[in-house]
Amino acid sequence: MEWYHNNYVVSDEKELLDLDTIYTLLKPTYWANDRSKETIAHSIENSFSFGIYEKDKQIGFARVVSDQAVFSWILDVVIDSEYQGRGIGSFLMQCILEHPLLKNTKFALATKDAHRFYETFNFTERPCMVRRMVKEEQ
C-alpha cells in the first residue's frame, strides 16, 4: 500500500526499503544502536515494515509485529534528523494505525522519550505505551 501527503510517500513495500539507510537511521538511537545490518534485515522480513520517502530518497522507517487480529507492537519509528519537525513522523504513524491489516488490533510500543508524540495518537503511559482504543460513534 502507499499513502501520499505533500511531497512524501509512505509505503509498506519491503522491496523499496534501503537497508543501508535504515541502518544509518537506527545507529544513533538508544534502542537499536547495537543491531547489525543482518539483524535489521531479518527483523524487516518478519514484520510489517514501512518506509517514508521524498521522491526516491528514504527519510524514515518503522515496523510493526502483529498477529493481525488482536495485537500489534510498533517498533523502530525513526525519521532522518534533517526532516524532523515537519509532521513526517505523524504522517507515518497515521498510515501505520490506518493500515487495513492492523487497524483493528490493539497497538503498543515502548519509548523512553517520546511520550507526548505518541499521546497525540491516543497512546497512554503504562509500563509500555498502549494505544487506548476509541470507539467509533455509531
C-alpha positions as CSV (number, residue, x, y, z in Angstrom):
1,M,0.0,0.0,0.0
2,E,1.0,3.6,-0.5
3,W,-0.1,6.8,1.2
4,Y,0.6,10.3,-0.1
5,H,1.0,13.6,1.7
6,N,2.6,16.7,0.2
7,N,5.9,15.5,-1.3
8,Y,6.0,12.4,0.9
9,V,5.0,8.8,0.3
10,V,4.7,6.0,2.9
11,S,4.8,2.5,1.5
12,D,4.7,-0.9,3.1
13,E,6.5,-2.5,0.1
14,K,9.6,-4.1,1.5
15,E,11.3,-4.1,-1.9
16,L,11.6,-0.3,-1.7
17,L,13.3,-0.3,1.7
18,D,17.0,0.7,1.7
19,L,18.8,-1.4,4.3
20,D,21.8,1.0,4.4
21,T,19.6,4.0,5.1
22,I,17.7,2.1,7.8
23,Y,20.9,1.0,9.4
24,T,22.1,4.6,9.4
25,L,18.8,5.9,10.8
26,L,18.8,3.3,13.6
27,K,22.5,3.5,14.5
28,P,22.3,6.7,16.7
29,T,19.1,5.5,18.5
30,Y,19.2,4.3,22.1
31,W,17.2,1.2,21.3
32,A,18.9,-0.1,18.2
33,N,22.4,1.2,18.2
34,D,23.9,-2.3,18.6
35,R,22.0,-4.0,15.8
36,S,23.8,-5.4,12.8
37,K,22.6,-4.9,9.3
38,E,21.8,-8.7,9.2
39,T,19.6,-8.4,12.3
40,I,17.8,-5.4,10.9
41,A,17.2,-7.2,7.6
42,H,15.9,-10.2,9.5
43,S,13.5,-8.1,11.6
44,I,12.2,-6.4,8.4
45,E,11.5,-9.8,6.8
46,N,9.4,-10.8,9.8
47,S,7.4,-7.5,10.3
48,F,5.1,-5.1,8.6
49,S,7.7,-2.6,7.5
50,F,7.1,1.0,6.4
51,G,9.4,3.4,4.6
52,I,8.7,7.0,4.1
53,Y,10.2,8.7,1.0
54,E,10.7,12.1,-0.5
55,K,11.0,11.3,-4.2
56,D,13.3,8.3,-4.3
57,K,15.1,9.1,-1.0
58,Q,14.1,7.1,2.1
59,I,13.8,9.5,5.0
60,G,12.1,7.4,7.6
61,F,11.3,3.9,8.8
62,A,9.0,2.0,11.2
63,R,7.9,-1.6,11.6
64,V,5.1,-3.5,13.3
65,V,5.0,-7.0,14.7
66,S,1.4,-8.2,14.7
67,D,-0.9,-11.2,14.8
68,Q,-3.3,-9.1,12.6
69,A,-6.2,-10.0,14.9
70,V,-5.6,-8.8,18.5
71,F,-2.3,-7.2,19.0
72,S,0.4,-5.1,17.2
73,W,3.7,-3.8,18.6
74,I,5.2,-0.7,16.9
75,L,9.0,-0.6,16.7
76,D,11.8,1.4,15.2
77,V,9.9,4.6,14.4
78,V,12.7,6.9,13.1
79,I,12.8,10.0,10.8
80,D,16.0,11.4,9.4
81,S,17.1,14.3,11.6
82,E,17.1,16.7,8.7
83,Y,13.4,16.0,8.2
84,Q,12.2,16.1,11.8
85,G,9.7,18.8,12.9
86,R,7.8,18.7,9.6
87,G,5.0,16.3,10.7
88,I,6.5,13.4,8.8
89,G,6.6,11.2,11.8
90,S,2.9,11.9,12.4
91,F,2.1,11.1,8.8
92,L,4.0,7.8,9.2
93,M,2.1,6.9,12.4
94,Q,-1.3,7.7,10.8
95,C,-0.5,5.3,8.0
96,I,0.5,2.6,10.4
97,L,-2.6,3.0,12.5
98,E,-4.8,3.0,9.4
99,H,-3.3,0.0,7.7
100,P,-6.2,-2.3,6.9
101,L,-4.5,-5.4,8.3
102,L,-3.5,-3.7,11.5
103,K,-6.2,-1.0,12.3
104,N,-8.4,-3.3,14.3
105,T,-5.7,-4.5,16.6
106,K,-4.6,-3.1,20.0
107,F,-1.3,-1.2,19.5
108,A,1.5,-1.0,22.0
109,L,5.0,0.4,21.9
110,A,7.9,1.3,24.3
111,T,9.6,4.6,24.5
112,K,11.8,6.5,26.9
113,D,11.5,9.9,25.5
114,A,8.6,10.4,23.0
115,H,5.6,10.1,25.3
116,R,4.0,13.4,24.1
117,F,4.3,12.5,20.5
118,Y,2.5,9.1,21.0
119,E,-0.1,10.6,23.2
120,T,-1.4,12.5,20.2
121,F,-2.4,9.1,18.8
122,N,-4.2,8.0,22.0
123,F,-1.4,6.1,23.5
124,T,-1.3,6.2,27.3
125,E,1.7,5.7,29.5
126,R,1.9,2.5,31.4
127,P,4.8,0.1,31.7
128,C,4.8,0.5,27.9
129,M,2.8,2.9,25.8
130,V,-0.5,1.4,24.9
131,R,-3.0,2.9,22.5
132,R,-6.3,3.5,24.0
133,M,-9.0,2.2,21.7
134,V,-11.5,4.9,20.9
135,K,-14.9,3.6,20.0
136,E,-16.3,5.0,16.8
137,E,-19.6,6.8,17.1
138,Q,-22.5,4.8,15.7
